[in-house]
């Protein structure tokens, strides 16, 4: 099973890029962020024609998340991160697909620092951490997937010294991310590529992609019940070089099939 994450940076404006990548990569599940479309303008028909059913949480102009599943219908289980009923930003959606609970998230950017946007990011992270702890306690296969807007370590940014005061690299944000790891979540890409510079985002400015001046901010956190199935992980970085591409590249993991436990056959002893 192949699960991918793609901050599409406008699903309607970059629909040709999305459809081309779906055709070439054939992921089983896709978590999209920054769809930047109200609920009624999500291109469900075009995505269905490509072989995918979808659930989505849209928002005009900004934010927005979606989960696509190839050949099956994702069963929506949640569309708001708990903890703040007044939060109207479309940043979380969750669905069950083939026995896995998949949370698709788009963490607030948080810049500038200090300021209300950074305060909102920290509060959102606190809500995510509290909910993630509840999910861990269920002891079921869960993947929290998406654009976390966090570089967890120096290895995840091309020039760490330039990012020390940015909201994506502030100590408070990195500590919050590592707090998730201590709950028992596995950072899938880093666990399989412990020493490799893998980037998932390259800015549009200053020829960042051609210079490989990137950031790793798109992550897969897997619950203990799902981690043993992790078989591969990577980034389709060539997509970033396509015409009218998003500033993110699709990131993906592959999971092995679940181990089937043989049923016990009860036998009665002869008398």
Secondary structure per residue as TSV (DSSP state, phi and psi in degrees):
chain	resnum	aa	ss	phi	psi
A	1	X	-	360.0	127.7
A	2	X	E	-109.9	121.3
A	3	X	E	-113.7	133.2
A	4	X	E	-125.7	156.9
A	5	X	E	-126.3	137.0
A	6	X	E	-148.8	109.3
A	7	X	E	-76.2	104.4
A	8	X	-	-83.1	-18.7
A	9	X	S	57.6	48.8
A	10	X	-	107.6	94.6
A	11	X	T	-69.8	-32.8
A	12	X	T	-77.5	-41.6
A	13	X	T	-67.7	-26.2
A	14	X	T	-116.6	23.9
A	15	X	H	-58.1	-41.4
A	16	X	H	-59.7	-36.9
A	17	X	H	-65.2	-45.9
A	18	X	H	-60.9	-47.7
A	19	X	H	-65.9	-38.8
A	20	X	H	-63.0	-44.6
A	21	X	H	-66.0	-41.0
A	22	X	H	-58.8	-42.2
A	23	X	H	-63.9	-40.4
A	24	X	H	-81.4	-41.1
A	25	X	H	-89.2	-29.0
A	26	X	-	53.9	48.7
A	27	X	-	-68.5	152.6
A	28	X	S	-82.6	-34.5
A	29	X	E	-136.8	139.8
A	30	X	E	-131.7	129.7
A	31	X	E	-103.1	118.8
A	32	X	E	-104.0	142.2
A	33	X	E	-125.5	161.3
A	34	X	-	52.3	51.7
A	35	X	-	-70.3	-23.2
A	36	X	-	52.4	46.9
A	37	X	-	-146.3	139.5
A	38	X	-	-65.7	164.1
A	39	X	G	-52.8	-41.2
A	40	X	G	-78.3	-9.5
A	41	X	G	-107.5	10.1
A	42	X	S	-69.5	133.6
A	43	X	-	-79.6	62.0
A	44	X	H	-62.5	-37.3
A	45	X	H	-66.2	-45.0
A	46	X	H	-64.7	-37.4
A	47	X	H	-70.2	-37.7
A	48	X	H	-65.1	-38.9
A	49	X	H	-62.4	-26.8
A	50	X	T	-82.2	-2.9
A	51	X	T	102.8	12.7
A	52	X	E	-122.1	136.0
A	53	X	E	-92.8	159.2
A	54	X	E	-148.9	152.9
A	55	X	E	-124.9	146.9
A	56	X	E	-151.9	156.7
A	57	X	E	-128.1	95.4
A	58	X	-	-88.1	167.7
A	59	X	-	-159.2	135.3
A	60	X	S	-63.3	129.1
A	61	X	S	75.3	-35.7
A	62	X	S	-135.6	165.0
A	63	X	-	57.0	-148.8
A	64	X	-	93.4	133.4
A	65	X	E	-136.2	155.0
A	66	X	E	-151.8	154.1
A	67	X	E	-125.6	124.0
A	68	X	E	-108.9	143.0
A	69	X	E	-135.9	132.1
A	70	X	E	-82.6	117.4
A	71	X	S	77.6	-2.6
A	72	X	S	-137.2	161.3
A	73	X	-	-96.5	120.9
A	74	X	-	-66.8	135.3
A	75	X	E	-97.0	106.5
A	76	X	E	-65.1	132.6
A	77	X	E	-118.5	-19.2
A	78	X	E	-164.6	145.6
A	79	X	S	-133.1	15.2
A	80	X	S	-143.9	140.6
A	81	X	-	-72.2	128.4
A	82	X	T	-68.2	161.9
A	83	X	T	115.2	-14.9
A	84	X	-	-153.3	91.3
A	85	X	T	-65.1	-15.0
A	86	X	T	-91.4	-4.2
A	87	X	-	-76.7	116.2
A	88	X	-	-102.0	1.4
A	89	X	-	-78.3	134.9
A	90	X	-	-85.9	92.0
A	91	X	-	-129.3	-0.4
A	92	X	E	-149.2	135.7
A	93	X	E	-146.1	148.4
A	94	X	E	-136.6	141.4
A	95	X	E	-149.2	155.6
A	96	X	E	-97.0	128.5
A	97	X	E	-136.6	117.5
A	98	X	T	51.5	43.5
A	99	X	T	83.2	7.0
A	100	X	E	-119.7	133.7
A	101	X	E	-85.8	122.5
A	102	X	E	-119.3	118.6
A	103	X	E	-101.5	121.5
A	104	X	E	-102.9	123.1
A	105	X	E	-132.4	151.7
A	106	X	E	-130.5	97.6
A	107	X	-	-67.4	140.6
A	108	X	-	-57.5	146.4
A	109	X	-	-66.4	-52.1
A	110	X	-	96.4	-9.1
A	111	X	-	-83.1	149.3
A	112	X	S	-84.2	160.7
A	113	X	S	-114.6	132.2
A	114	X	S	-78.1	168.2
A	115	X	S	158.9	175.2
A	116	X	H	-64.1	-30.8
A	117	X	H	-68.2	-37.2
A	118	X	H	-70.9	-39.0
A	119	X	H	-60.8	-41.1
A	120	X	H	-63.5	-40.4
A	121	X	H	-60.3	-45.5
A	122	X	H	-65.1	-39.5
A	123	X	H	-64.9	-41.3
A	124	X	H	-62.7	-40.0
A	125	X	H	-64.6	-38.6
A	126	X	H	-62.5	-42.0
A	127	X	H	-64.3	-41.7
A	128	X	H	-62.2	-43.8
A	129	X	H	-62.6	-41.9
A	130	X	H	-64.5	-42.7
A	131	X	H	-70.8	-38.2
A	132	X	H	-60.2	-37.2
A	133	X	H	-64.1	-37.1
A	134	X	H	-64.4	-41.2
A	135	X	H	-65.4	-41.6
A	136	X	H	-58.5	-40.9
A	137	X	H	-65.6	-21.0
A	138	X	H	-72.8	-21.2
A	139	X	T	56.7	48.8
A	140	X	S	-128.2	163.7
A	141	X	-	-68.6	118.7
A	142	X	E	-135.8	140.2
A	143	X	E	-126.9	124.6
A	144	X	E	-102.2	111.3
A	145	X	E	-124.3	137.3
A	146	X	E	151.1	-163.5
A	147	X	E	-90.5	102.8
A	148	X	-	-84.7	-11.7
A	149	X	-	50.1	43.7
A	150	X	-	-139.9	131.5
A	151	X	-	-100.5	108.0
A	152	X	-	-66.1	-27.3
A	153	X	S	-149.7	172.5
A	154	X	G	-59.9	-28.0
A	155	X	G	-68.0	-14.9
A	156	X	G	-98.1	13.0
A	157	X	B	-148.4	139.5
A	158	X	T	-66.4	-35.7
A	159	X	T	-138.7	87.9
A	160	X	G	-55.6	-35.0
A	161	X	G	-63.4	-22.9
A	162	X	G	-84.5	-8.0
A	163	X	S	-116.9	7.4
A	164	X	T	-57.0	-35.2
A	165	X	T	-102.7	8.8
A	166	X	S	-81.7	148.6
A	167	X	T	-63.1	-20.6
A	168	X	T	-81.8	-11.7
A	169	X	T	-131.8	5.2
A	170	X	-	-62.0	148.6
A	171	X	H	-55.9	-37.1
A	172	X	H	-62.2	-37.6
A	173	X	H	-74.2	-43.2
A	174	X	H	-65.4	-37.4
A	175	X	H	-64.6	-38.4
A	176	X	H	-64.7	-40.6
A	177	X	H	-63.8	-45.7
A	178	X	H	-68.1	-25.6
A	179	X	H	-62.0	-36.4
A	180	X	H	-63.1	-42.7
A	181	X	H	-60.9	-39.1
A	182	X	H	-69.0	-18.5
A	183	X	H	-68.1	-22.3
A	184	X	T	125.8	0.1
A	185	X	-	-75.3	149.2
A	186	X	E	-110.6	126.9
A	187	X	E	-77.2	100.2
A	188	X	H	-60.3	-48.7
A	189	X	H	-64.3	-43.8
A	190	X	H	-70.4	-31.1
A	191	X	H	-66.8	-32.0
A	192	X	H	-93.5	-18.2
A	193	X	S	-130.3	67.8
A	194	X	T	-64.3	-26.5
A	195	X	T	-120.9	8.7
A	196	X	-	-98.0	140.7
A	197	X	-	-82.2	99.4
A	198	X	-	-109.9	117.8
A	199	X	-	-107.1	150.6
A	200	X	-	-122.3	-5.5
A	201	X	E	-142.6	136.6
A	202	X	E	-136.7	123.9
A	203	X	-	-59.7	156.1
A	204	X	S	-74.2	-18.1
A	205	X	S	-94.3	157.4
A	206	X	T	57.7	32.8
A	207	X	T	52.1	41.2
A	208	X	T	-59.3	-40.3
A	209	X	T	-68.8	-45.0
A	210	X	T	-66.0	-27.3
A	211	X	T	-88.8	-3.6
A	212	X	T	55.4	39.6
A	213	X	-	-90.5	77.8
A	214	X	E	-114.0	178.1
A	215	X	E	-135.3	147.7
A	216	X	-	-104.2	102.3
A	217	X	-	-125.7	-3.9
A	218	X	E	-103.6	124.4
A	219	X	E	-133.6	156.4
A	220	X	E	-119.2	116.2
A	221	X	E	-106.4	124.4
A	222	X	E	-111.2	139.0
A	223	X	-	-73.9	160.4
A	224	X	H	-56.4	-29.8
A	225	X	H	-73.2	-18.4
A	226	X	H	-105.3	-28.5
A	227	X	H	-52.8	-41.4
A	228	X	T	-60.0	-16.7
A	229	X	T	-88.9	-5.3
A	230	X	E	-66.4	120.5
A	231	X	E	-114.6	-30.9
A	232	X	E	-160.0	159.5
A	233	X	E	-157.5	146.9
A	234	X	E	-171.6	-174.6
A	235	X	E	-130.0	129.8
A	236	X	E	-85.4	69.7
A	237	X	G	-66.3	-23.4
A	238	X	G	-63.3	-25.3
A	239	X	G	-64.0	-31.0
A	240	X	G	-62.2	-24.1
A	241	X	G	-90.0	-1.4
A	242	X	S	-71.3	160.7
A	243	X	T	-65.0	134.4
A	244	X	T	57.8	38.6
A	245	X	-	-77.2	158.3
A	246	X	-	-66.8	161.9
A	247	X	S	-79.9	-4.2
A	248	X	B	-104.8	155.0
A	249	X	-	-107.4	150.2
A	250	X	E	-61.7	137.8
A	251	X	E	-119.1	145.2
A	252	X	E	-148.5	160.3
A	253	X	E	-133.4	157.0
A	254	X	E	-120.0	136.0
A	255	X	E	-114.3	138.5
A	256	X	-	-74.7	162.9
A	257	X	-	-65.8	146.0
A	258	X	-	-63.0	145.0
A	259	X	-	-72.9	127.6
A	260	X	-	-90.8	123.4
A	261	X	-	-87.2	121.8
A	262	X	-	-63.3	141.3
A	263	X	-	-72.5	142.8
A	264	X	-	-75.5	137.4
A	265	X	-	-102.2	117.1
A	266	X	-	-79.2	135.1
A	267	X	-	-122.4	138.6
A	268	X	-	-93.5	135.5
A	269	X	-	-71.0	140.2
A	270	X	-	-64.9	143.1
A	271	X	-	-91.5	360.0
